[in-house]
Amino acid sequence: MISKSSVSDVAGKEGAGRGPKPAAGAFHLLALMAAALMLTAHVTDGHGVSERESHERPWPGEELLFALEVWDPAGELILRPRIIGEAGRPSRFELWGESENDDGNPYARIVLDALGAVDGLDLSLVLSLNGLVDNHRLRLRMPLNEPRTVSVPTNDGRYLQVHLRAFRVGSDAFEAYIDAMERQRMAERTPQA
């Protein structure tokens, strides 16, 4: 903190026609305050939510939404899970139900492990699906907020299509996605006249 006496001392000392010469401590303090202000303005949008570009990697522990769709070889939608996870920690989705295998395994299991990469996410995906796919592992790099489609071979030689997107929780793209989901849900519930 700059005291009143140090301000008057700095103001009273003048160099050769260059005006008052600031004290070194005061200059560093002002530089740090300006840097902190610029960093705060760059990182937040006024709501405390990070609005970095979609090609920048997420920070470890940053919450992510993974939106997946799994389509069978005939073009039918099989699964549409939304998984909240953290960058740097594996996230697991399991679906149990009446279509459970006889061996006690879930109908579907998806394990996602998202690590920050220079240009988005370095994502590891493991998929098991009721006898169609058994623990198929793949690794891909993808930007945030942009759709990505991958083909996953089934046990009988055909292919599933997996569509996926990842969003930072709380980002503008995340909010837009949630709003679109809500509008779609409302449209599906609206009775047709």
Order of alpha helices (4+ residues) and beta strands (2+ residues): alpha-alpha-beta-beta-beta-beta-beta-beta-beta-beta-beta-alpha
